[in-house]
């Protein structure tokens, strides 16, 4: 699961920034290519112990439109993305999605 490895890196970065102090908020920017439910569940599991246990994960979505032959720039929903494949919300064509890590740590507080 790609999301789990991304969130593991995120949790480690948060722990380093916090320096052992309790954290109440973690704010990230996340590409629409990463299912938000998987991101939140991974964070809940990996942050359950230590200074991040009570942290609220605030997610700002970053639209990453698919490169579809139909020319649509519509942003796919979480359910339109499976791994590296995306279903165009305009025409239904399936194509490979542009590779992006898509997870940026914005704030630890």
N, CA, C and O of each residue as an XYZ file, in Angstrom:
436
protein
N       0.851     -1.180      0.000
C       0.000      0.000      0.000
C       0.896      1.241      0.000
O       1.601      1.503      0.974
N       0.864      1.980     -1.066
C       1.677      3.176     -1.266
C       1.401      4.236     -0.195
O       2.325      4.895      0.281
N       0.142      4.395      0.177
C      -0.237      5.416      1.154
C       0.434      5.168      2.495
O       0.845      6.112      3.170
N       0.546      3.918      2.881
C       1.140      3.577      4.167
C       2.593      4.023      4.243
O       3.022      4.556      5.267
N       3.354      3.813      3.175
C       4.757      4.239      3.188
C       4.879      5.762      3.183
O       5.772      6.312      3.828
N       3.991      6.444      2.465
C       3.999      7.915      2.483
C       3.693      8.453      3.879
O       4.350      9.379      4.354
N       2.700      7.869      4.522
C       2.305      8.330      5.852
C       3.370      7.966      6.888
O       3.563      8.711      7.848
N       4.058      6.851      6.719
C       5.154      6.503      7.627
C       6.225      7.586      7.585
O       6.747      7.977      8.629
N       6.556      8.073      6.397
C       7.524      9.168      6.267
C       6.982     10.447      6.890
O       7.721     11.187      7.539
N       5.688     10.708      6.694
C       5.049     11.883      7.266
C       5.099     11.845      8.795
O       5.467     12.834      9.430
N       4.734     10.719      9.380
C       4.733     10.571     10.835
C       6.138     10.772     11.388
O       6.308     11.434     12.412
N       7.126     10.220     10.738
C       8.511     10.394     11.193
C       8.925     11.866     11.141
O       9.565     12.362     12.069
N       8.564     12.567     10.063
C       8.885     13.996      9.948
C       8.187     14.801     11.043
O       8.773     15.731     11.597
N       6.948     14.450     11.354
C       6.200     15.139     12.415
C       6.850     14.916     13.773
O       6.978     15.846     14.569
N       7.259     13.685     14.032
C       7.918     13.373     15.308
C       9.223     14.147     15.457
O       9.542     14.634     16.541
N       9.967     14.257     14.378
C      11.223     15.016     14.423
C      10.961     16.492     14.695
O      11.645     17.108     15.513
N       9.965     17.061     14.007
C       9.627     18.476     14.222
C       9.123     18.733     15.635
O       9.420     19.770     16.228
N       8.364     17.793     16.169
C       7.779     17.965     17.501
C       8.815     17.818     18.602
O       8.645     18.380     19.684
N       9.871     17.084     18.350
C      10.917     16.915     19.349
C      10.417     16.298     20.649
O      10.926     16.624     21.721
N       9.428     15.412     20.570
C       8.903     14.748     21.748
C       7.719     15.447     22.394
O       7.059     14.868     23.257
N       7.440     16.680     21.993
C       6.301     17.415     22.550
C       4.998     16.893     21.954
O       4.981     16.443     20.808
N       3.901     16.946     22.722
C       2.618     16.510     22.183
C       2.190     17.373     20.992
O       2.423     18.581     20.975
N       1.571     16.743     20.011
C       1.120     17.426     18.798
C      -0.405     17.371     18.752
O      -1.001     16.313     18.955
N      -1.033     18.520     18.483
C      -2.495     18.549     18.406
C      -2.998     18.649     16.970
O      -4.152     18.324     16.693
N      -2.133     19.100     16.049
C      -2.551     19.302     14.663
C      -1.427     18.956     13.702
O      -0.278     19.351     13.898
N      -1.774     18.215     12.663
C      -0.867     17.963     11.534
C      -1.648     18.370     10.295
O      -2.721     17.837     10.014
N      -1.084     19.330      9.556
C      -1.763     19.818      8.351
C      -0.915     19.440      7.144
O       0.286     19.706      7.108
N      -1.561     18.808      6.144
C      -0.861     18.357      4.952
C      -1.605     18.796      3.696
O      -2.805     19.069      3.725
N      -0.871     18.856      2.605
C      -1.464     19.026      1.276
C      -1.299     17.675      0.591
O      -0.208     17.105      0.564
N      -2.400     17.175      0.038
C      -2.426     15.818     -0.496
C      -3.030     15.822     -1.895
O      -4.107     16.378     -2.110
N      -2.345     15.210     -2.832
C      -2.851     15.106     -4.207
C      -4.114     14.265     -4.236
O      -4.262     13.321     -3.459
N      -5.010     14.607     -5.124
C      -6.253     13.849     -5.278
C      -5.997     12.422     -5.749
O      -6.913     11.600     -5.740
N      -4.780     12.115     -6.157
C      -4.431     10.753     -6.567
C      -4.278      9.824     -5.367
O      -4.187      8.609     -5.540
N      -4.248     10.369     -4.168
C      -4.141      9.571     -2.949
C      -5.510      9.553     -2.282
O      -6.016     10.610     -1.906
N      -6.112      8.403     -2.129
C      -7.428      8.336     -1.491
C      -7.361      8.856     -0.055
O      -6.563      8.378      0.752
N      -8.199      9.831      0.251
C      -8.158     10.465      1.567
C      -8.468      9.478      2.689
O      -7.874      9.563      3.764
N      -9.374      8.559      2.459
C      -9.711      7.579      3.499
C      -8.496      6.726      3.857
O      -8.257      6.449      5.032
N      -7.731      6.311      2.855
C      -6.529      5.512      3.103
C      -5.471      6.336      3.827
O      -4.772      5.822      4.701
N      -5.351      7.598      3.471
C      -4.415      8.499      4.130
C      -4.761      8.639      5.609
O      -3.890      8.514      6.470
N      -6.025      8.898      5.901
C      -6.476      9.083      7.285
C      -6.329      7.804      8.113
O      -5.910      7.858      9.269
N      -6.671      6.669      7.531
C      -6.547      5.407      8.258
C      -5.085      5.081      8.539
O      -4.749      4.635      9.637
N      -4.221      5.297      7.565
C      -2.789      5.057      7.762
C      -2.242      5.965      8.855
O      -1.456      5.524      9.694
N      -2.653      7.230      8.850
C      -2.200      8.170      9.878
C      -2.690      7.715     11.252
O      -1.928      7.721     12.219
N      -3.949      7.323     11.338
C      -4.511      6.886     12.619
C      -3.716      5.701     13.181
O      -3.416      5.661     14.374
N      -3.382      4.747     12.325
C      -2.647      3.568     12.776
C      -1.208      3.892     13.168
O      -0.723      3.419     14.196
N      -0.533      4.687     12.364
C       0.887      4.950     12.594
C       1.151      6.011     13.662
O       2.242      6.062     14.230
N       0.159      6.853     13.937
C       0.341      7.918     14.926
C      -0.302      7.569     16.264
O      -0.385      8.428     17.143
N      -0.753      6.347     16.438
C      -1.507      5.956     17.635
C      -0.688      6.065     18.921
O      -1.261      6.286     19.988
N       0.600      5.919     18.848
C       1.460      5.992     20.028
C       2.335      7.226     19.972
O       2.661      7.714     18.890
N       2.710      7.725     21.115
C       3.655      8.829     21.184
C       3.016     10.190     21.056
O       1.824     10.351     21.316
N       3.807     11.174     20.656
C       3.355     12.570     20.666
C       2.255     12.899     19.656
O       1.624     13.950     19.760
N       2.015     12.023     18.685
C       0.991     12.286     17.667
C      -0.352     11.620     17.975
O      -1.291     11.737     17.188
N      -0.450     10.933     19.095
C      -1.643     10.143     19.401
C      -2.926     10.975     19.395
O      -3.976     10.475     18.990
N      -2.862     12.232     19.834
C      -4.066     13.076     19.902
C      -4.152     14.061     18.733
O      -5.030     14.924     18.712
N      -3.261     13.938     17.780
C      -3.214     14.906     16.677
C      -4.390     14.743     15.722
O      -4.801     13.630     15.393
N      -4.912     15.873     15.291
C      -5.944     15.918     14.262
C      -5.228     16.089     12.927
O      -4.356     16.947     12.792
N      -5.595     15.275     11.945
C      -5.010     15.383     10.613
C      -5.918     16.258      9.761
O      -7.065     15.904      9.488
N      -5.392     17.397      9.350
C      -6.127     18.321      8.473
C      -5.566     18.171      7.066
O      -4.366     18.339      6.849
N      -6.432     17.857      6.116
C      -6.000     17.559      4.746
C      -6.501     18.626      3.789
O      -7.702     18.882      3.695
N      -5.573     19.239      3.084
C      -5.892     20.185      2.004
C      -5.672     19.435      0.701
O      -4.565     18.964      0.441
N      -6.694     19.318     -0.113
C      -6.591     18.542     -1.350
C      -5.947     19.365     -2.466
O      -6.233     20.552     -2.623
N      -5.083     18.719     -3.228
C      -4.406     19.319     -4.366
C      -4.890     18.597     -5.617
O      -4.620     17.410     -5.803
N      -5.602     19.315     -6.466
C      -6.130     18.705     -7.686
C      -5.014     18.370     -8.657
O      -4.178     19.212     -8.983
N      -5.015     17.136     -9.110
C      -4.067     16.670    -10.126
C      -4.913     16.071    -11.243
O      -5.225     14.881    -11.213
N      -5.287     16.891    -12.235
C      -6.169     16.387    -13.292
C      -5.480     15.322    -14.151
O      -4.267     15.368    -14.353
N      -6.261     14.369    -14.650
C      -5.681     13.326    -15.499
C      -5.316     13.881    -16.874
O      -5.878     14.871    -17.341
N      -4.365     13.213    -17.498
C      -4.007     13.566    -18.871
C      -4.785     12.623    -19.782
O      -4.272     11.586    -20.203
N      -6.025     12.994    -20.080
C      -6.895     12.129    -20.884
C      -6.904     12.585    -22.343
O      -6.867     13.784    -22.618
N      -6.954     11.637    -23.276
C      -7.025     11.991    -24.691
C      -8.238     12.857    -25.047
O      -8.213     13.567    -26.053
N      -9.305     12.804    -24.227
C     -10.488     13.612    -24.542
C     -10.256     15.095    -24.237
O     -11.041     15.951    -24.645
N      -9.168     15.388    -23.514
C      -8.843     16.779    -23.217
C      -9.482     17.322    -21.955
O      -9.298     18.495    -21.630
N     -10.218     16.507    -21.244
C     -10.872     16.956    -20.017
C      -9.846     17.337    -18.955
O      -8.806     16.692    -18.817
N     -10.148     18.374    -18.222
C      -9.312     18.774    -17.092
C     -10.063     18.586    -15.778
O      -9.669     19.136    -14.750
N     -11.145     17.807    -15.811
C     -11.927     17.531    -14.612
C     -11.096     16.727    -13.623
O     -10.331     15.846    -14.015
N     -11.246     17.031    -12.358
C     -10.515     16.333    -11.311
C     -11.258     15.062    -10.926
O     -12.449     15.109    -10.620
N     -10.563     13.922    -10.938
C     -11.222     12.677    -10.566
C     -11.503     12.625     -9.069
O     -10.775     13.215     -8.271
N     -12.554     11.920     -8.698
C     -12.855     11.679     -7.290
C     -11.942     10.566     -6.783
O     -11.320      9.863     -7.580
N     -11.858     10.401     -5.461
C     -11.053      9.320     -4.876
C     -11.402      7.975     -5.489
O     -10.524      7.143     -5.717
N     -12.677      7.764     -5.755
C     -13.126      6.475     -6.285
C     -12.747      6.270     -7.748
O     -12.873      5.160     -8.265
N     -12.284      7.324     -8.424
C     -11.861      7.225     -9.821
C     -10.384      6.852     -9.960
O      -9.894      6.648    -11.070
N      -9.679      6.765     -8.833
C      -8.247      6.491     -8.854
C      -7.979      5.157     -8.164
O      -8.392      4.940     -7.025
N      -7.279      4.263     -8.873
C      -6.873      2.984     -8.311
C      -5.404      2.799     -8.628
O      -5.032      2.564     -9.778
N      -4.568      2.907     -7.603
C      -3.124      2.810     -7.818
C      -2.669      3.898     -8.766
O      -2.871      5.084     -8.504
N      -2.050      3.493     -9.876
C      -1.567      4.463    -10.860
C      -2.555      4.659    -12.008
O      -2.244      5.344    -12.983
N      -3.739      4.065    -11.898
C      -4.750      4.192    -12.954
C      -5.847      5.156    -12.522
O      -6.198      5.234    -11.345
N      -6.383      5.890    -13.498
C      -7.447      6.846    -13.217
C      -8.516      6.722    -14.296
O      -8.217      6.512    -15.472
N      -9.769      6.857    -13.866
C     -10.901      6.866    -14.786
C     -11.274      8.320    -15.024
O     -11.555      9.049    -14.073
N     -11.281      8.747    -16.274
C     -11.626     10.127    -16.606
C     -13.086     10.383    -16.224
O     -13.974      9.657    -16.671
N     -13.348     11.416    -15.394
C     -14.719     11.699    -15.000
C     -15.588     12.205    -16.154
O     -16.816     12.184    -16.061
N     -14.959     12.657    -17.232
C     -15.712     13.192    -18.371
C     -16.127     12.105    -19.361
O     -17.278     12.071    -19.797
N     -15.179     11.200    -19.724
C     -15.486     10.229    -20.780
C     -15.420      8.772    -20.328
O     -15.875      7.888    -21.054
N     -14.866      8.503    -19.147
C     -14.785      7.140    -18.637
C     -13.576      6.355    -19.085
O     -13.439      5.182    -18.738
N     -12.685      6.982    -19.859
C     -11.480      6.286    -20.316
C     -10.545      6.022    -19.131
O     -10.445      6.836    -18.212
N      -9.867      4.881    -19.166
C      -8.904      4.522    -18.125
C      -7.510      4.787    -18.666
O      -7.170      4.374    -19.775
N      -6.702      5.486    -17.864
C      -5.334      5.775    -18.286
C      -4.423      5.811    -17.075
O      -4.877      5.878    -15.933
N      -3.122      5.765    -17.349
C      -2.140      5.880    -16.275
C      -2.134      7.329    -15.789
O      -2.247      8.268    -16.577
N      -2.001      7.481    -14.495
C      -1.984      8.812    -13.903
C      -0.543      9.274    -13.780
O       0.364      8.467    -13.576
N      -0.342     10.554    -13.903
C       1.000     11.119    -13.742
C       1.520     10.769    -12.356
O       0.805     10.916    -11.365
N       2.753     10.311    -12.286
C       3.345      9.945    -11.003
C       3.576     11.195    -10.155
O       4.136     12.186    -10.622
N       3.137     11.125     -8.914
C       3.379     12.199     -7.968
C       3.333     11.622     -6.573
O       2.487     10.784     -6.261
N       4.258     12.081     -5.726
C       4.186     11.632     -4.344
C       2.976     12.261     -3.704
O       2.279     11.615     -2.921
N       2.713     13.523     -4.029
C       1.470     14.167     -3.663
C       1.176     14.379     -2.203
O       0.016     14.604     -1.858
N       2.164     14.321     -1.314
C       1.919     14.540      0.104
C       2.972     15.513      0.633
O       4.172     15.238      0.589
N       2.503     16.646      1.130
C       3.408     17.698      1.603
C       3.006     18.089      3.026
O       1.843     18.403      3.284
N       3.952     18.069      3.928
C       3.716     18.487      5.298
C       3.732     20.008      5.368
O       4.720     20.643      5.001
N       2.630     20.591      5.842
C       2.503     22.041      5.918
C       2.687     22.585      7.325
O       3.257     23.661      7.507
N       2.204     21.844      8.328
C       2.240     22.377      9.694
C       2.160     21.243     10.712
O       1.438     20.263     10.531
N       2.925     21.413     11.788
C       2.851     20.533     12.951
C       2.666     21.435     14.151
O       3.516     22.280     14.434
N       1.558     21.262     14.861
C       1.306     22.173     15.979
C       0.679     21.513     17.153
O       0.415     22.168     18.162
